[in-house]
Amino acid sequence: MFGKKKKEEKHQNAFVKILGAGCKNCEMLEANVRKALAESGLADEVEHVTEIDKIVAYGVMQTPSLVFGDEVVSVGRVLSVEDIKGLITKHREMFE
């Protein structure tokens, strides 16, 4: 109980977030995001948000979803590594 809360507190400020209950598609998106970040030379921490109330707070009704900062950049799709790198380039100023 206490260990889980500490883990959530540790990751609650991550810039890149995957929203989803932890299904296969969510896991695939997370893997692709991690690879795209690495290939883009970014070492940002990735948080996987699984709590439904926190997901809904982003206004998201479909998962998996991808969030940069507080901005939802993709909903309901497993993006390819190349698609994610395109989003990183488009939102590059957010990573600085």
Secondary structure as UniProt FT lines:
FT   HELIX           2..11
FT   TURN            12..13
FT   STRAND          16..19
FT   HELIX           24..39
FT   TURN            40..41
FT   STRAND          46..49
FT   HELIX           52..57
FT   TURN            58..59
FT   STRAND          65..68
FT   TURN            69..70
FT   STRAND          71..75
FT   HELIX           81..90
FT   HELIX           92..95
//
